Amino acid sequence: MDMTFWIQLVVVCFLGAASPGPSLALLIGNSIDRGRVYGMATGLGHAVGITLWGFLTAVGATEVMNYHSGLMVVMQVGGAIILAYVGLRTFRSKSDLENQQGNVLLMRPGILFKAVREGFLISFLNPKIALFFLAIFSHLVYPGLSWSEKVLMGIVAGFIDGLWYVSVAIFVTGIFGIGMFRGKFNLLSKLSGAILLSMSIYLFGKVAWALWSS
């Protein structure tokens, strides 16, 4: 693979990571609700899911999944449940981002693993991400790729995704973000929670419509 291929891969992965959607809403909600470290852990978990998607696409597994509509429905429902859970938690919380930054309880391994798990699930169960890899990322895969190259493609996709989402978490919880939203954290939490719940309802409705129409 030449340099042109890797440049294309980096650009495609960045555009995919930077596009707004459920993943970005969840990360911002977690960062506002539970602080920078929790938000960064969510971003790293999301990157693990993207790495897996990149590898599955490279080996052709996403094409197989596309022909199993039942599997896609299960993924949509799973993603909707995660969004509903985090959205309800964020909506009901009383956020104080400045104090959350130093909250030792939110930095315990068990709690951080929960953040990683939420990030991973929202990326792996997100149909939008599955379609992105199937429609765009798959075009970068060509016959003759070695297993090491396929694994490296997944790692590159995950690295760029993780770098983007961790940067977003740092920005939202940084001096600029705190200064911008000071005194409005509770309102912001409710807004983030409402957006996540709306996305969850939309996904549930989409699944229900698809099942009713079939």
Number of C-alpha atoms within 10 A of each C-alpha: 7 6 8 9 11 14 11 13 16 17 12 17 23 17 12 19 23 14 10 10 14 19 27 20 18 26 29 27 28 30 30 31 29 25 28 28 23 27 31 27 29 32 33 25 28 28 31 25 26 29 27 19 25 28 22 20 24 28 17 14 13 20 17 9 15 14 10 10 10 12 12 18 20 14 19 21 22 20 26 26 19 20 28 21 16 22 28 17 17 27 23 14 16 15 22 19 26 18 10 20 19 13 14 8 11 18 18 11 10 11 14 20 16 15 26 23 19 26 28 25 22 28 26 24 22 23 19 16 20 23 15 15 24 22 12 13 22 19 11 15 17 8 7 7 12 11 12 8 15 17 17 16 23 22 20 19 27 26 19 22 26 25 16 18 26 24 15 21 27 19 16 24 25 17 12 12 15 18 12 12 17 13 12 13 19 21 14 19 26 22 16 25 29 17 20 29 23 16 20 25 16 13 22 19 14 15 18 13 11 11 11 8 7 5
